[in-house]
C-alpha cells in the first residue's frame, strides 16, 4: 500500500511523495554487507519520480551508526570487488573494468591530475596508478582511517578528508565510485564537485542501477536509488553533460562519464521515469516472493545462498537458522565465514540446495551453469515482470 508522505523529496523538494508501506517489514543491509534492522522508509517522488529513503533525523542517526563501524570489502579480505564477464567467465577487478571501458571512449593524456572521491581502501587509485603512471593522484574520504595506506600508493600526492570543501586545486579527471547514492543532498554535492573539475576535465560516476537490481532498495545507507534518467537530470541541473552512459560495463550498475557544461537542458521532470512507482511496487512483491520461496525450499532441509553480498546478507537476516551456508566463486571470499555462516566454493559442495538471489537473468545463467554439479540443486529467482502472478502462490 502506498501513502502520501509528509516528507519532501531531497532532489526536487516536492512535498508530493509516496511512502511505500510494504518496505518497512523487510530487513535491510548496510552497504558494507552487514545485516541491518527493518522498519526502514522508502519513498517515491510524484514530481521528479526519484526513488529515495526518507532522509530525516532517524535516517541520519542510522547512517552515522553504520559508518562508525564501516569495513568495505571485508568479505573479500579487503580485495577489490571482482567482475565475472563473458562466456568464458573471465575475472577482472571492478576498478580495472571501469577504467578499461572509460579509456576506450575518452582520450587520456600521458599526464594529469586524478581525484578519487570516496577512495575507501584505494583500489581505484592503485589501479589508475598502474594504467596511467604519469598522472598525479589524489584521494578523498570521510575520515582518515585509511590515510597512511592511501598515501603509500604510487603517485598519490595528497589525501583529503571530512568535507569536500577541504579539497584543493582543479582536476583533469574525477571519479565517484559508489558515492553519490550515499549523499543526502546530491544536488549541492555535485555543485561542489563541478568546482573541482578542470573546464576540459571528465567526471566518472559509478552507481547501482535500480532498474536492474531491486536488491539495492534494501541497502539501509543508500539515500537515492538512481535510474539512468534520474542521474542524467541531476547532472544537467548541476552543470554537467553526460557523454557516456552504460549499463553493461559492470552488471547491475551504471557507468557515467560527464563533462562540465554551462547550458543546462531544461526538461519536464514529471515525464521522467513516470512509471517508476509501478516498478517499485513490483519490486516489493518480488522481494516478498523471494522470502516465500526460501521458506518452501527450506522445507526439504537446510538451504544455502549464492554470493557473499547484499542479497545473501538480507536473506540470512530474514531466515536465521534456515540458511546455513553461503556459496561463492570468488576465491577471496571462500573458506571463511560471512554473516556467521561458512562460505564455500561450488567445488566443495555436495548434494545441497542453493538459492541464487540475483536479478532473474543473472540468476538463471548461474543456475543453468551449476545445477547438478556435485549433485547440488540451484534455484533461480523469477522474472520481475511475472512477480504479480505469483504473489498468492
C-alpha positions as CSV (number, residue, x, y, z in Angstrom):
1,X,0.0,0.0,0.0
2,X,1.3,3.5,-0.9
3,X,0.5,6.6,1.2
4,X,1.3,10.2,0.6
5,X,4.2,11.1,2.9
6,X,4.7,14.3,4.9
7,X,8.3,14.3,3.9
8,X,9.9,16.2,1.0
9,X,11.9,14.9,-1.9
10,X,15.6,15.5,-1.4
11,X,16.2,16.1,-5.1
12,X,13.3,18.4,-6.3
13,X,12.0,19.3,-2.8
14,X,8.4,18.5,-3.7
15,X,6.1,17.6,-0.9
16,X,4.1,15.2,-3.1
17,X,5.9,12.0,-2.1
18,X,4.6,8.4,-1.9
19,X,5.5,6.3,1.1
20,X,6.0,2.6,0.2
21,X,4.3,0.8,3.1
22,X,5.4,-2.7,2.2
23,X,9.1,-1.8,2.7
24,X,9.1,-1.4,6.5
25,X,8.8,-5.1,7.3
26,X,11.8,-6.1,5.2
27,X,15.2,-6.4,6.9
28,X,17.8,-4.2,5.5
29,X,21.6,-4.5,4.8
30,X,24.4,-1.9,5.1
31,X,26.4,-1.1,2.0
32,X,29.4,-3.0,3.5
33,X,27.2,-6.1,3.5
34,X,26.1,-6.4,7.2
35,X,22.6,-7.3,8.3
36,X,20.5,-4.3,9.5
37,X,17.2,-4.0,11.2
38,X,13.9,-3.5,9.4
39,X,11.4,-0.5,9.8
40,X,13.1,1.5,7.1
41,X,11.3,4.1,5.0
42,X,11.2,4.1,1.2
43,X,9.7,7.0,-0.9
44,X,8.9,7.8,-4.5
45,X,8.5,11.4,-5.5
46,X,5.3,12.2,-7.5
47,X,7.0,15.2,-9.2
48,X,10.5,14.0,-10.3
49,X,9.9,10.3,-9.7
50,X,13.1,9.9,-7.7
51,X,13.3,6.7,-5.6
52,X,14.8,7.5,-2.2
53,X,15.0,7.0,1.5
54,X,13.3,9.3,3.9
55,X,16.3,11.5,4.9
56,X,15.2,12.6,8.4
57,X,16.9,12.6,11.8
58,X,16.3,8.9,12.3
59,X,17.9,8.1,9.0
60,X,20.9,10.3,9.6
61,X,21.3,8.7,13.0
62,X,21.3,5.3,11.4
63,X,23.9,6.1,8.8
64,X,26.1,7.6,11.5
65,X,26.0,4.3,13.3
66,X,26.6,2.4,10.1
67,X,29.6,4.4,9.1
68,X,31.1,4.3,12.6
69,X,31.7,0.6,12.1
70,X,32.2,0.5,8.3
71,X,34.5,-2.0,6.8
72,X,34.4,-2.0,3.0
73,X,35.3,-5.3,1.2
74,X,35.7,-7.2,4.5
75,X,34.0,-10.3,3.0
76,X,36.8,-10.4,0.3
77,X,39.6,-9.8,2.7
78,X,39.9,-6.2,1.7
79,X,40.4,-7.0,-2.0
80,X,38.7,-5.1,-4.8
81,X,35.4,-6.5,-6.0
82,X,35.7,-8.8,-8.9
83,X,33.6,-8.8,-12.0
84,X,32.8,-12.0,-13.9
85,X,32.1,-11.4,-17.6
86,X,31.9,-13.1,-21.0
87,X,31.1,-16.7,-22.0
88,X,34.5,-17.9,-20.5
89,X,33.5,-16.4,-17.1
90,X,36.7,-14.2,-17.1
91,X,37.5,-12.4,-13.9
92,X,38.7,-8.8,-13.5
93,X,38.6,-6.2,-10.7
94,X,35.8,-3.7,-10.8
95,X,38.3,-0.8,-10.8
96,X,40.1,-2.1,-13.8
97,X,36.9,-2.9,-15.6
98,X,35.6,0.6,-15.2
99,X,38.8,2.3,-16.3
100,X,39.3,0.0,-19.2
101,X,35.8,0.9,-20.5
102,X,36.3,4.6,-20.0
103,X,39.6,4.9,-21.7
104,X,38.2,3.2,-24.8
105,X,35.8,6.2,-25.2
106,X,37.6,9.3,-23.9
107,X,41.1,10.5,-24.8
108,X,43.6,10.2,-21.9
109,X,46.7,12.4,-21.7
110,X,50.0,11.0,-20.6
111,X,50.0,13.3,-17.6
112,X,47.2,14.9,-15.5
113,X,45.6,15.2,-12.1
114,X,43.2,12.5,-10.9
115,X,41.0,12.8,-7.8
116,X,39.1,9.8,-6.4
117,X,36.2,10.9,-4.2
118,X,35.3,8.2,-1.8
119,X,38.6,6.4,-2.3
120,X,38.0,3.9,0.6
121,X,40.8,1.3,0.5
122,X,42.4,2.9,-2.6
123,X,41.6,0.2,-5.1
124,X,40.7,2.7,-7.9
125,X,43.8,4.8,-7.1
126,X,46.1,1.8,-7.2
127,X,44.6,0.6,-10.5
128,X,44.8,4.0,-12.0
129,X,48.5,4.4,-11.0
130,X,49.3,1.2,-12.9
131,X,47.4,2.0,-16.1
132,X,48.3,5.7,-16.1
133,X,51.7,6.0,-14.4
134,X,52.3,9.6,-15.5
135,X,49.4,11.1,-13.6
136,X,49.4,12.7,-10.1
137,X,46.8,11.1,-7.8
138,X,44.7,12.5,-5.0
139,X,42.2,10.8,-2.7
140,X,39.3,11.9,-0.6
141,X,37.1,10.2,2.1
142,X,35.1,11.0,5.2
143,X,37.8,10.1,7.7
144,X,41.5,9.4,8.0
145,X,41.4,5.7,8.9
146,X,43.0,4.7,5.5
147,X,45.1,7.8,5.1
148,X,48.5,6.1,5.5
149,X,47.6,3.3,3.2
150,X,46.3,5.7,0.5
151,X,49.4,7.9,0.8
152,X,51.6,4.9,0.2
153,X,50.1,4.2,-3.2
154,X,52.5,5.2,-6.0
155,X,51.9,8.7,-7.4
156,X,49.5,9.7,-4.6
157,X,50.3,13.4,-3.8
158,X,47.6,14.3,-1.2
159,X,44.8,12.7,0.8
160,X,41.9,14.9,1.8
161,X,39.2,14.1,4.4
162,X,36.0,15.1,6.1
163,X,34.4,17.9,4.0
164,X,34.6,18.1,0.2
165,X,35.4,21.8,0.7
166,X,38.8,20.7,2.1
167,X,39.9,19.6,-1.4
168,X,42.3,22.0,-3.1
169,X,43.0,22.6,-6.8
170,X,41.4,21.5,-10.0
171,X,41.5,18.1,-11.6
172,X,41.5,16.7,-15.1
173,X,39.6,13.5,-14.1
174,X,37.4,12.9,-11.0
175,X,35.9,9.6,-10.1
176,X,33.0,8.9,-7.7
177,X,32.7,5.1,-7.4
178,X,29.6,4.2,-5.4
179,X,29.5,7.5,-3.7
180,X,26.6,9.6,-5.0
181,X,23.9,7.1,-3.8
182,X,25.1,7.8,-0.2
183,X,24.8,11.6,-0.3
184,X,21.7,13.1,1.5
185,X,21.8,16.3,-0.6
186,X,23.2,15.2,-4.0
187,X,22.4,18.4,-5.9
188,X,24.6,20.6,-3.6
189,X,27.3,17.9,-3.5
190,X,27.5,17.8,-7.3
191,X,27.7,21.6,-7.5
192,X,30.8,21.4,-5.2
193,X,32.3,18.6,-7.4
194,X,31.9,20.7,-10.5
195,X,34.0,23.4,-8.9
196,X,36.9,20.9,-8.6
197,X,36.8,19.8,-12.2
198,X,39.0,21.4,-14.8
199,X,37.0,23.1,-17.6
200,X,38.2,20.4,-20.0
201,X,38.0,17.6,-17.5
202,X,36.0,14.5,-17.2
203,X,33.9,13.0,-14.4
204,X,33.3,9.3,-13.9
205,X,30.4,8.2,-11.8
206,X,29.6,4.5,-10.9
207,X,26.4,3.7,-9.1
208,X,23.8,1.0,-8.7
209,X,21.2,0.7,-11.4
210,X,17.9,0.3,-9.6
211,X,16.2,-0.7,-12.9
212,X,18.3,-3.9,-12.9
213,X,18.8,-4.6,-9.3
214,X,15.8,-4.4,-6.8
215,X,18.1,-5.6,-4.0
216,X,19.6,-2.1,-3.9
217,X,16.4,-0.9,-2.2
218,X,17.4,-3.0,0.8
219,X,20.6,-1.1,1.4
220,X,20.0,1.0,4.5
221,X,22.5,3.8,3.9
222,X,21.7,4.4,0.2
223,X,19.8,7.7,0.1
224,X,18.9,7.7,-3.6
225,X,18.2,4.8,-6.0
226,X,19.1,6.2,-9.4
227,X,17.8,5.4,-12.8
228,X,19.7,6.4,-15.9
229,X,17.3,9.3,-16.5
230,X,17.4,10.5,-12.9
231,X,21.2,10.7,-12.7
232,X,21.3,12.5,-16.1
233,X,18.8,15.0,-14.9
234,X,20.8,15.7,-11.7
235,X,23.9,16.2,-13.7
236,X,22.1,18.6,-16.1
237,X,20.9,20.7,-13.2
238,X,24.4,20.9,-11.6
239,X,26.4,22.0,-14.6
240,X,27.4,18.7,-16.3
241,X,26.5,16.9,-19.5
242,X,26.6,13.2,-19.8
243,X,28.7,12.0,-22.7
244,X,28.7,8.3,-21.9
245,X,26.1,6.2,-20.1
246,X,26.5,2.4,-20.0
247,X,24.7,-0.3,-18.0
248,X,26.8,-3.1,-19.5
249,X,30.3,-2.3,-18.1
250,X,29.5,-3.8,-14.6
251,X,26.5,-5.9,-14.1
252,X,23.6,-4.2,-12.2
253,X,25.4,-0.8,-12.3
254,X,25.5,2.4,-14.3
255,X,28.8,3.8,-15.6
256,X,28.5,7.5,-16.4
257,X,31.1,9.9,-17.9
258,X,30.3,13.6,-17.9
259,X,31.8,16.9,-18.7
260,X,31.3,20.5,-17.4
261,X,28.5,22.2,-19.4
262,X,27.2,25.7,-18.7
263,X,23.9,25.4,-20.6
264,X,21.6,23.0,-18.7
265,X,18.9,21.3,-20.7
266,X,15.6,22.2,-19.2
267,X,13.4,19.1,-19.0
268,X,9.9,18.4,-17.6
269,X,10.8,16.2,-14.7
270,X,7.3,14.9,-14.4
271,X,7.7,12.8,-17.5
272,X,11.0,11.2,-16.5
273,X,10.5,7.6,-15.2
274,X,6.8,8.3,-14.9
275,X,6.1,4.5,-14.4
276,X,8.7,4.2,-11.6
277,X,6.1,3.9,-8.8
278,X,4.5,0.8,-10.5
279,X,8.0,-0.7,-10.9
280,X,8.9,-0.2,-7.2
281,X,5.6,-1.8,-6.2
282,X,6.6,-4.8,-8.4
283,X,10.0,-4.9,-6.7
284,X,8.2,-5.1,-3.3
285,X,6.1,-8.0,-4.5
286,X,9.2,-9.7,-6.0
287,X,11.2,-9.3,-2.8
288,X,8.4,-10.7,-0.6
289,X,8.0,-13.6,-3.1
290,X,11.7,-14.5,-2.6
291,X,11.1,-14.8,1.1
292,X,8.2,-17.2,0.4
293,X,10.4,-19.3,-1.9
294,X,13.1,-19.7,0.6
295,X,10.6,-21.0,3.1
296,X,9.3,-23.5,0.6
297,X,12.8,-24.7,-0.4
298,X,13.8,-24.9,3.2
299,X,11.0,-27.5,3.9
300,X,13.4,-30.0,2.4
301,X,16.1,-29.2,4.9
302,X,19.0,-26.6,5.2
303,X,19.4,-24.1,2.4
304,X,22.4,-22.2,1.0
305,X,22.5,-18.9,-0.7
306,X,24.8,-18.0,-3.6
307,X,27.0,-14.9,-3.4
308,X,28.5,-13.3,-0.3
309,X,26.9,-10.0,-1.0
310,X,23.9,-7.7,-0.2
311,X,21.1,-10.1,-1.2
312,X,22.6,-13.0,0.8
313,X,23.1,-10.9,3.9
314,X,19.4,-9.8,3.6
315,X,18.2,-13.4,3.4
316,X,20.5,-14.6,6.2
317,X,19.0,-12.0,8.5
318,X,15.4,-12.9,7.4
319,X,15.9,-16.6,7.9
320,X,18.3,-17.1,10.8
321,X,18.9,-20.8,11.3
322,X,17.3,-21.9,8.0
323,X,20.2,-20.6,5.8
324,X,23.3,-22.4,7.0
325,X,25.9,-21.8,4.3
326,X,26.9,-19.4,1.5
327,X,28.3,-20.3,-1.9
328,X,30.7,-18.1,-3.9
329,X,33.1,-18.4,-6.8
330,X,35.3,-15.5,-5.8
331,X,38.2,-17.2,-4.1
332,X,38.8,-14.1,-1.9
333,X,35.5,-14.8,-0.2
334,X,35.6,-18.6,0.3
335,X,36.9,-20.7,3.2
336,X,35.8,-18.1,5.8
337,X,32.5,-17.1,7.5
338,X,30.1,-14.4,6.2
339,X,27.2,-13.2,8.5
340,X,28.1,-16.1,10.8
341,X,27.9,-18.9,8.3
342,X,30.6,-20.6,6.2
343,X,31.3,-19.6,2.6
344,X,32.1,-22.5,0.3
345,X,33.2,-22.8,-3.3
346,X,30.9,-24.8,-5.5
347,X,33.6,-27.4,-5.9
348,X,33.4,-28.2,-2.2
349,X,29.6,-28.5,-2.1
350,X,27.8,-31.9,-2.4
351,X,24.1,-32.7,-2.7
352,X,22.8,-29.4,-1.3
353,X,20.0,-26.9,-2.2
354,X,21.2,-23.4,-3.1
355,X,19.1,-20.4,-3.9
356,X,20.6,-17.7,-6.2
357,X,19.3,-14.3,-5.0
358,X,20.1,-12.2,-8.0
359,X,18.1,-10.5,-10.8
360,X,16.5,-13.1,-12.9
361,X,18.8,-13.1,-16.0
362,X,21.9,-13.4,-13.9
363,X,20.4,-15.9,-11.5
364,X,19.1,-18.1,-14.4
365,X,22.6,-18.2,-16.0
366,X,24.2,-19.3,-12.8
367,X,21.6,-21.9,-12.2
368,X,21.9,-23.3,-15.7
369,X,25.7,-23.5,-15.4
370,X,25.9,-25.0,-11.9
371,X,22.7,-27.1,-11.4
372,X,23.6,-30.8,-11.0
373,X,27.2,-30.1,-10.2
374,X,28.3,-32.4,-7.4
375,X,24.6,-33.4,-7.0
376,X,23.5,-29.9,-5.9
377,X,20.3,-28.2,-6.8
378,X,20.3,-24.5,-7.6
379,X,17.2,-22.4,-7.7
380,X,16.8,-19.2,-9.7
381,X,14.7,-16.1,-8.9
382,X,11.7,-15.4,-11.1
383,X,11.4,-12.6,-13.7
384,X,10.3,-9.3,-12.1
385,X,7.5,-8.8,-14.6
386,X,5.9,-12.0,-13.5
387,X,6.1,-11.4,-9.8
388,X,2.5,-10.3,-9.5
389,X,1.3,-13.6,-10.9
390,X,3.0,-15.5,-8.1
391,X,2.2,-13.2,-5.2
392,X,-0.5,-15.5,-3.9
393,X,1.2,-18.8,-4.8
